[in-house]
């Protein structure tokens, strides 16, 4: 029931206007639900920001593959190029997936990105410092996206919107 503030008439839930006097009614439940939807959409937008991180990684990966292909001896250069393009494609795929399932895509991408760099560091410790600022920014963006995705998931569940 929504009580009209003007004439005290009780109106059924969900009414927009008072049956008694025609005044516009304020439905607190509806207002709360709308506020929840706005909040959830905002969280989802934050979570989708991982997309830009994946685009940056994918593009850098392509660039690196191109450079590497010209530096590695003949024959091996082709392999370096193919491997680099596949990896870049993987990150572009993650960027696309991030628009649909930002939470899971960001977690997977974070592990993939961190894993690749740990492997590279084992192979050649000097790679740790290569592009460390970009790496730091990308990891920060992904961690934020994962956090936002988690917050969105919890929020939607707690409000029974899922
Ligand atoms: Zn009224």
Boltz pocket constraint, residues with backbone or C-beta under 6 A from the ligand:
constraints:
  - pocket:
      binder: B
      contacts: [[A, 4], [A, 5], [A, 6], [A, 7], [A, 8], [A, 9], [A, 18], [A, 19], [A, 20], [A, 21], [A, 22], [A, 23]]
      max_distance: 6.0
